[in-house]
Amino acid sequence: MMWNSGAAHFHVGAWLLWLLAAMLGALLTRNPLYLVIVIAAASIARNSLTRSLSTNGEKTNVTNMRLQADTASRGWGLLMRAVLWLLVIISLFKVLSLHIGTTVLFTLPEGWPIIGGPITAEGFAQAGLDALSLISVLTVFSAFSSGADYYALLRSSPAFMHQVGLITSIAITFVPQTVTRFAEIREAQTLRGHHVRRISDLLPIIMPLLAGGMERSMNLAEAMEARGFSRTPPGTRNLPPILVQSGLAGGLGLILVGGAFLAFFAPLPSVGWSTVIAGLALIVITLRAVSVRSKRTRYRRSVWRDADTMLSAPSLGVAIIVLMYKIVAPASLVYDPLSRLHIYMPPFDPVLALALAALAVPAVILRGRGRQVGRQIELESYSR
C-alpha cells in the first residue's frame, strides 16, 4: 500500500504546521530536559495516531485496518531499536575519542590511536546530548509519518513540483514499507521454525525482502506508466528547458553575488540586499511561469475542520514561543557541559516546557474525537 490509509486525521496544512513546530523544538534546543519533553510529546502523538488507525474506519475494514496498524507499529518499533543501537555505538565511539573536560573517569593508554587518553564525564554528557537530539528528530518524523497523508501532501504541492513531490513521496514511504515487510517476513519465517543465530541465518529473510521490493518497484513503474506519468497533456505548451534553467541559474547567481557583496562590502548593504531580492524575484517568476503552464485537476479538495484549527493554534504558538526564546534568550535553550569546568544542571523554564508539551495536542484531539465516535455508535445501536 503506497499511501497511509489512516492519515486523514488532520488537514495537510495543519499537520505540516505541527511538524514545523515539533522540528523547531527538536533542532533549536540543545537542552536535555526540553528534548525529553519533545520526545515524550511526539511519542504520545504517534501512539494516539496508531491507536486511532486501528480502531476507526468502516465496519468492513476494521479488521484490515487494525492488522495494518499493528504491522506498521511493529515495523516502526524495529526501526527505532535499530537506530537506537546505532546511536549507542556512535555515542560510545564519540565518548572514547572526545578527550575534553576536567572530570576524568578513567584513562586509556596514550599509545592507542584516537581513543587513547582521558575519558571524561563531560564527554559522556556531550555524546549523550547528541544522541538525544537525533532521537528527538527521529521520534518527531515517526509521529509525522504515522499521521501523514502522502497523497494529500502530493496534491498540495505546487504544480511545478508535482513530479518531484511524487518521487519524494515514494521515497518517504519506501522506508516504512520496507520495515513493515521485513517484520512480516520475519514473523512468517519464525512460524516455519527459522531462528536467527548468526549472520548467515539472515539470508532467508533478506532474499524475500529484496524480491518483494523489486516486485513492488516494477508494479509501481507499470502503474505510473499506465497513468501517463511525466507526459505532457495535449494542448499545453511548456517553457523551453533552456529558459527554465537560465532563470533558475540566474536567480541563484544573483543571490550568491548579493551574499558576497554583503560579506565583503558591509558599508553598502542596500546593494547586496537589492541583488538578493532580485535573484529571489527571478526564481519566483520562473517557477510561476512553469506553474501557470502546468495543468492539474482534482476530484475533491481537502476540507478544513474544527480539529485542524484546534491543532494549528497550539502548533503556531509553540513555533512562535521557541523562535522568541531563540532570539531573546538563546542561552536557555543550550546545554553545553564542555564550556564549563564541571557538569552543571541545565536551565529549565516552565513556560517553554509547557509550550513544548503542547506538541501532544494531537492525542487530546483524537481522544475527544474517539469519544464522539463511540457515542454515535452507541446511539446507532440503540436506535436499531
C-alpha positions in Angstrom: 0.0 0.0 0.0 1.5 3.3 -1.1 -0.4 5.8 0.9 -1.3 5.9 4.5 -5.0 4.9 4.8 -5.4 6.3 8.3 -3.8 9.7 7.5 -7.0 11.7 7.1 -7.0 12.7 10.8 -6.0 16.3 10.1 -5.7 18.7 7.2 -2.3 18.6 5.5 -1.6 22.2 6.3 -2.4 21.7 10.0 -0.2 18.6 10.1 2.7 20.3 8.4 2.4 23.2 10.9 2.6 20.7 13.7 5.7 19.2 12.1 7.3 22.6 11.8 6.7 23.4 15.5 8.0 19.9 16.6 11.1 20.2 14.4 11.8 23.7 15.8 11.6 22.2 19.3 13.9 19.3 18.4 16.5 21.3 16.4 16.7 24.6 18.1 17.1 23.2 21.6 20.3 21.6 23.0 18.8 21.2 26.4 18.2 17.5 27.5 15.2 18.5 29.6 13.4 20.1 26.7 14.4 17.3 24.3 12.9 14.7 26.6 9.7 16.7 26.6 9.7 16.8 22.8 10.3 13.0 22.6 7.5 12.3 25.1 5.0 14.6 23.3 5.8 13.1 19.9 5.6 9.6 21.2 2.2 10.3 22.8 1.0 11.7 19.5 2.3 8.8 17.4 0.7 6.2 19.7 -2.6 8.0 19.6 -2.5 8.2 15.8 -1.6 4.5 15.5 -4.4 3.6 18.0 -6.9 5.7 16.1 -5.9 4.0 12.9 -6.5 0.6 14.5 -9.9 1.5 16.0 -11.6 3.8 13.4 -13.0 3.0 10.0 -15.9 1.4 8.4 -17.0 -1.9 9.8 -15.9 -3.8 6.7 -12.4 -2.5 7.0 -11.9 -2.6 10.8 -10.0 -5.9 10.9 -7.8 -5.0 7.9 -7.0 -1.6 9.4 -6.2 -3.0 12.8 -3.8 -5.6 11.2 -2.2 -2.9 9.1 -1.8 -0.6 12.1 -0.3 -3.4 14.2 2.1 -4.3 11.5 3.2 -0.7 10.9 3.7 -0.3 14.7 5.9 -3.3 14.9 7.8 -2.1 11.9 8.5 1.3 13.4 9.4 -0.4 16.7 12.0 -2.5 14.8 13.4 0.6 13.1 13.6 2.5 16.3 15.5 -0.3 18.0 18.0 -0.5 15.1 18.5 3.3 15.2 18.9 3.3 19.0 21.6 0.6 18.8 23.4 2.6 16.1 23.2 5.7 18.2 24.7 3.8 21.2 27.6 2.6 19.1 28.2 6.1 17.6 27.9 7.7 21.1 30.3 5.2 22.6 32.9 5.9 19.9 32.5 9.7 20.4 33.0 9.3 24.1 36.2 7.3 23.6 37.5 9.8 21.0 36.5 13.1 22.8 39.1 13.9 25.4 37.8 17.2 26.7 36.8 18.1 30.2 38.2 18.0 33.7 36.1 15.3 35.3 38.3 12.3 34.4 36.5 8.9 34.9 39.4 6.7 33.6 42.3 6.8 31.3 43.1 4.6 28.3 46.7 4.1 27.2 48.1 7.0 25.3 49.5 4.8 22.6 46.1 3.7 21.4 45.1 5.7 18.3 42.1 8.0 18.6 40.7 6.6 21.8 43.8 6.8 23.8 43.7 9.4 26.6 41.4 10.5 29.5 37.7 9.7 29.3 35.7 12.4 30.9 32.2 12.8 32.3 31.8 15.9 30.1 32.5 13.7 27.0 29.8 11.3 28.2 27.3 14.2 28.6 28.1 15.7 25.2 27.8 12.3 23.4 24.5 11.6 25.2 23.2 15.0 24.3 23.9 14.4 20.6 22.2 11.1 20.7 19.2 12.6 22.4 18.9 15.2 19.7 18.9 12.6 17.0 16.3 10.5 18.9 14.1 13.6 19.2 14.2 14.2 15.4 13.6 10.6 14.7 10.6 10.5 17.1 9.1 13.6 15.5 9.3 12.2 12.0 7.9 8.9 13.2 4.9 10.7 14.6 4.6 12.7 11.4 4.7 9.6 9.3 2.0 7.9 11.4 -0.4 10.8 10.7 0.8 12.0 7.3 -1.4 11.6 4.2 1.2 11.5 1.5 -1.4 11.7 -1.2 -2.7 14.9 0.3 0.9 16.2 0.5 1.4 15.5 -3.2 -1.9 17.2 -4.1 -1.0 20.3 -2.1 2.5 20.7 -3.7 2.8 23.4 -6.3 2.2 22.4 -9.9 5.8 22.8 -11.0 6.9 20.4 -8.2 4.3 17.7 -9.0 6.7 15.2 -10.3 9.3 16.0 -7.7 6.7 15.7 -5.0 5.5 12.3 -6.3 9.1 11.0 -6.3 9.7 12.3 -2.9 6.5 10.8 -1.5 7.6 7.4 -3.0 11.0 7.8 -1.4 9.5 8.7 2.0 7.1 5.7 2.0 9.9 3.3 1.0 11.5 3.0 4.5 8.2 2.3 6.4 7.1 -0.2 3.7 10.5 -2.0 3.8 10.5 -2.1 7.6 6.9 -3.4 7.6 7.7 -6.0 5.0 10.8 -7.1 7.0 8.7 -7.6 10.1 6.1 -9.7 8.1 8.8 -11.9 6.6 10.5 -12.4 9.9 7.2 -13.5 11.6 6.5 -15.8 8.7 9.9 -17.4 8.9 9.6 -17.7 12.7 6.3 -19.7 12.3 8.2 -22.0 10.0 10.8 -22.7 12.7 13.5 -20.4 11.4 15.6 -18.6 14.1 18.4 -16.0 13.5 21.5 -17.2 15.4 24.3 -15.9 13.1 24.6 -13.7 10.0 24.1 -16.5 7.5 20.6 -17.1 9.0 19.5 -13.7 7.7 19.6 -15.0 4.1 16.0 -16.5 4.2 14.8 -13.0 5.3 16.9 -10.8 3.1 16.2 -12.6 -0.2 12.4 -12.4 0.1 12.7 -8.8 1.2 14.8 -7.9 -2.0 12.5 -9.9 -4.2 9.4 -8.2 -2.8 11.0 -4.8 -3.2 11.8 -5.5 -6.8 8.3 -6.7 -7.5 6.7 -3.6 -5.8 9.0 -1.4 -7.8 8.0 -3.0 -11.1 4.3 -2.8 -10.2 4.7 0.9 -9.3 6.6 1.7 -12.5 3.9 -0.1 -14.6 1.1 1.8 -12.8 2.8 5.2 -13.3 3.4 4.4 -16.9 -0.2 3.4 -17.4 -1.4 6.6 -15.9 0.8 8.7 -18.1 3.3 10.0 -15.6 5.7 12.7 -16.9 3.8 13.0 -20.1 2.7 16.4 -21.3 -1.1 16.8 -21.6 -2.4 17.6 -25.1 -2.9 21.3 -25.8 -0.2 22.5 -23.3 2.9 24.3 -24.3 5.7 24.0 -21.7 8.5 26.5 -21.4 11.7 25.6 -23.2 14.1 23.9 -20.7 16.8 26.4 -21.6 14.6 29.3 -20.3 13.8 27.5 -17.0 17.4 26.5 -16.4 18.6 30.1 -17.2 16.0 31.6 -14.9 16.9 29.4 -12.0 20.7 29.7 -12.6 20.5 33.4 -13.0 18.4 33.8 -9.8 20.9 31.6 -7.8 23.8 33.6 -9.2 22.3 36.9 -8.2 21.7 35.6 -4.7 25.3 34.4 -4.4 26.6 37.8 -5.7 24.4 39.6 -3.3 25.5 37.5 -0.4 29.2 38.0 -1.3 28.6 41.8 -1.6 27.1 41.8 1.9 30.0 39.8 3.3 32.8 41.9 1.7 31.2 45.3 1.3 29.3 45.8 4.6 29.1 49.6 4.4 26.8 49.3 1.4 24.2 46.8 2.4 21.4 48.2 0.2 23.2 47.0 -3.0 23.7 43.5 -1.6 20.1 43.1 -0.4 18.8 44.5 -3.7 20.7 41.9 -5.6 19.5 39.1 -3.3 15.9 40.3 -3.7 16.3 40.5 -7.5 17.6 36.9 -7.5 14.7 35.6 -5.5 12.2 37.5 -7.7 13.8 35.9 -10.8 13.4 32.4 -9.3 9.8 33.1 -8.3 8.9 34.4 -11.7 10.5 31.4 -13.4 8.6 28.9 -11.2 5.4 30.9 -11.5 5.7 30.6 -15.3 6.2 26.9 -15.1 3.2 26.5 -12.7 0.9 28.5 -15.0 1.6 26.2 -17.9 1.2 23.1 -15.8 -2.4 21.9 -15.7 -3.7 19.9 -12.8 -7.1 18.5 -11.9 -8.6 17.5 -8.6 -11.6 15.3 -7.9 -12.1 16.9 -4.5 -10.4 19.4 -2.2 -9.4 18.9 1.4 -11.8 20.3 3.9 -10.5 22.4 6.9 -12.3 21.2 10.0 -12.6 22.3 13.6 -10.0 19.8 14.7 -7.5 21.3 12.2 -8.0 24.7 13.9 -7.5 23.1 17.3 -4.2 21.6 16.1 -2.9 24.7 14.2 -3.4 27.2 17.0 -1.2 25.4 19.6 1.4 24.4 16.9 1.7 28.0 15.8 2.0 29.1 19.4 4.8 26.6 20.0 6.7 27.7 17.0 6.4 31.4 17.9 7.5 30.7 21.6 10.5 28.6 20.5 11.6 31.3 18.0 11.2 34.1 20.6 13.4 32.2 23.1 15.9 31.6 20.3 16.1 35.3 19.6 15.6 36.8 23.1 17.1 34.2 25.4 19.2 31.7 23.4 21.1 30.6 26.5 18.0 29.0 27.9 17.9 26.6 25.0 21.5 25.5 25.2 23.3 23.0 27.5 27.0 22.7 26.8 28.9 20.8 29.5 32.2 21.3 27.6 32.2 25.1 28.1 32.4 24.7 31.9 34.9 23.2 34.3 32.3 21.0 35.7 28.9 19.5 34.8 26.1 21.7 35.8 22.3 21.3 35.7 20.7 22.6 32.5 18.4 25.6 32.7 14.7 25.0 32.9 11.9 27.4 32.0 8.4 26.2 32.9 6.8 28.4 30.1 9.0 26.8 27.4 8.4 23.4 28.9 4.7 23.8 28.8 4.8 25.1 25.3 6.8 22.0 24.1 4.4 19.7 26.0 1.6 21.2 23.9 3.0 19.2 20.9 1.0 16.3 22.3 -2.2 18.1 21.4 -3.0 15.6 18.6 -3.5 12.9 21.2 -6.0 15.1 23.0 -7.9 15.9 19.8 -8.1 12.3 18.8 -9.2 11.2 22.2 -12.1 13.7 22.1 -13.0 12.5 18.6 -12.9 8.9 19.7 -15.4 9.6 22.4 -17.7 11.3 19.9 -17.5 8.4 17.5 -18.2 6.0 20.4 -21.3 7.9 21.4 -22.5 7.9 17.8 -22.1 4.1 17.6 -24.0 3.7 20.9 -26.8 5.9 19.6 -27.0 4.0 16.4 -27.1 0.6 18.3 -29.9 1.9 20.5 -31.9 3.2 17.5 -31.7 -0.3 16.0 
